[in-house]
Amino acid sequence: MATVDIKKFQVNLNPTWCPGCGDYGLLRGLQTALAKLDLDPSEIVIVSGIGCSSNLPHFIKAYGYHSLHGRALPTAQGVKMVNPRLTVIAAGGDGDGYGIGVGHLVHACRRNIDITYIVMDNQIYGLTTGQTSPTSDVGSKTKTSPDGNYEYPLNPILLAISSGATFVARTFSGEPEHMADIIVKAIQHKGFALIDDISPCVTYNKKNTYQWFKERVYKLEDIGHDPYDINQAIQRATEWEDKIPIGIFYINPDKPSYDQLDPVIREGGMFAKPEITEDEKKEILNQFL
Amino acid sequence: MSGKQEVIIRIAGSAGDGIASVGDVLSKLASRSGLGVCAYNSYQSVIRGGFVWLQIRISNNKVFNHGDNPDILIPLNQSEYERHKDSVLPGGYIIYNEDKVKVSNKREDVNYIPLSMRALAPQEAKQPVMQNMLLLGAAVKILNLDKSILDDIIRKSFGKKGEEIANANINVINAGYNNVSTVSDFNLVKQDKKYYVITGNYSVAVGAALAGCKFYSAYPMTPATSILHWFVANAKKYGIVVKQAEDEIAAINMAIGAGFAGARAMTGTSGGGFSLMTEAIGSAGMTETPVVIVNSMRGGPSTGLPTKTEQGDLFQALGASQGEYPKAILAPKDPVSAFYMIAEAFNLAERYQIPVIFLIDFLLSNGYYGIQSDELDPSKIKIDRGEILEHVNGDGYLRYKVTETGVSPRVLPGTKGVYYVAATDEHDEDGVLISDIYTDEAKRKKMMDKRMRKMNYIVKDFPLPVVEGDSNPDVTLLGWGSTYGVIREVRELLQKEGIKVNHVHVEYIYPVKKEIADILSKSKKVISIENNYTSQYTKLLRMETGFDVQSKIVKYDGEPFTPLYLLKEVKRYL
């Protein structure tokens, strides 16, 4: 592939993240993916929640909505439903998406609405200075688990597959090129795509470090994984701790997306019928005669 | 004209008895006869059983509330007969199925009309549930209403496919109609007036659609649910995106996303759902995103009284969300106001880029009101979308530019050449956060001032309250929202008694227009009337204007005010 110019998506603003934060890798990967897709920044809306990673929209040239904690997905769906011409990307962290906002995740998955959702998963609450998160490993010591975490972590890949998402992948901020290719495919996929991005927190997570991941990650495509086989996907999704797969776990190309099924969104959402005619106004009122 | 010019009919039974369908048919019969009508359904939060009654008031003139005690009672079972029999007005009627309801110790001042389903119902309509139609037929005869219109309503409601069921219904109605020989003195005269029969909820939905609403999201919650139903039924035809969300938090955030993207967006709920929405409502104030939130209030707190009315959420609306941000609160007095004011809610939301809270309540939401057709005029709905830039050059665009009015022109996503982030964190004019690295006090103050300045202009856009009655009053009755109809009638009754009284009804609630206090100051005595415990509007009025209402009437038992009840309450202060 020809060299891509990511300048189109860069802004003159330094990210607020700690040096070495995994979110830099995601930023780079996302900008590369958008450049590869040759999208115009005006056609993109990036919606985030609250947390370190949710500052992302400020660092990319595109329209952005930096919403409330846990509410990136409903806000993003609102944008997509009225203007399906836009490429809508939701982004945030594991606390935002798998903790406070997990209810919305389940429903966005089953709705299969055409949005790409990127979760920068560092298995810790960073912005609030290091508490356990829904994906913290058992035994992890944090400010709120001084004796080691004794809650079991949520498995976002399994959750997304079982909730009906039609594109489920994991990327690693230490592999931005691999990540960019997966984001390209996720955005091209017509339906709800979850990307769980391993984005190490260099300040508060002393267990799940870059080094820890580098020793464990492997690429699903290298072992001949078939992402169209849900059983294989579920099998691979259960792997963690010893070996951690990255790549595309699951694709369901057969399920139409919400925006293709909804009769108004299909016709352009708010552009489907901009005006109600005078005759139609009378017709509406005559419902009550 | 001699004889009674209006009638109040009460149908009482259990959920599942078909009370609502009798109410529906009677309302249509009245409106198609050119008569005024108002119906109130006092139902319970059960699908079958419970104690349910519907009251419908029909008149030769327009009707503004459902009235007090009934002229005609139709009890559908023994217990409801016992519960309501004493409420029937002297000279009134009790129409009942004698197979089911046993009457002893008859009142001498009431006419009893027993009918037997077993004996009278035709073979195809013997099901006990059809007794409502038998008794309806008898009522129509007593009321001297045109039965051919009724037959037409029944046929239309079942459609071509339901011809058999329609005939069965008509036959059982005929059985009731033909077996009543009583001659009553009701003098309801067919008039050459065209009436719509509409609920407050439908009025809100229709007004919104005609005002260009392109997105409605909601989670089902009584009493707001029928707004969602109307939108779903009409979405495809009129190009409105409708979403039943997973919860109210999703519903409001979806609406905010849609508003940000450039659609006129609305969400609707009741108090409990509104509580869940509040953080997001504040965020719309911060990101300056237009959105309309309908809160149809019911008895609270918590799950409270799911199917009963109350005006208890005014302070919740005022205090919705942490922090301070510009907002508007509107509360229409009746379905006519709801129709126009919901359009104005969108105009305010977009002109000032704010959340607008639209307060209605169970009574207005689900009551059926006869509205003369020329009262709902779509050509009077004006759309003002505020400042939206379609072409912008270069990087000089500031989404949150400081202006005199506090309003910064919007650019909608998809517009080429400009990009910005709308953030729920505090931010500068360009949208860049000032909350993280360094909170610049001067910038924070500048942005707060900019947003809050909008309030000065919103209040100027608000019209004065509705003022009716004596122009030089000794007594003023003060109300807001759905109590309009009942206060209006009480004001008329008092004027007939020679009392110099007027009625001030506030619909544009917040920000508070100071002129309201001036209007009230002209009266010797102001009496407030609210369907809540703490007279919330009077507190707001005092807080904002210093005007202190001394005489307060409140009602918080779940049921709305009725005219004679309220008249008695008002007289305690005279």
Interface residues (C-beta under 8 A of the other chain):
Chain A: L13 T16 D40 P41 S42 E43 V45 V47 I50 N55 P57 H58 K61 A62 Y63 G64 Y65 H66 S67 L68 R71 L73 P74 T75 A76 Q77 G78 V79 K80 M81 V82 N83 R85 L86 G103 H104 V106 H107 D262 P263 V264 I265 E267 G269 M270 A272 K273 P274 I276 E278 E280 K281 K282 I284 L285 F288 L289
Chain B: S31 R32 K194 Y195 Y196 V197 I198 Y202 V206 A209 L210 G212 K214 F215 S217 N234 A235 K236 K237 Y238 G239 I240 V241 V242 K243 A245 E246 D247 I249 A250 A251 N253 M254 A255 I256 G257 A258 G259 F260 A261 G262 A263 A265 E279 A280 S283 T287 S373 L376 P378 P413 G414 T415 K416 G417 V418 Y419 Y420 V421 A422 A423 T424 D425 G431 V432 L433 D436 I437
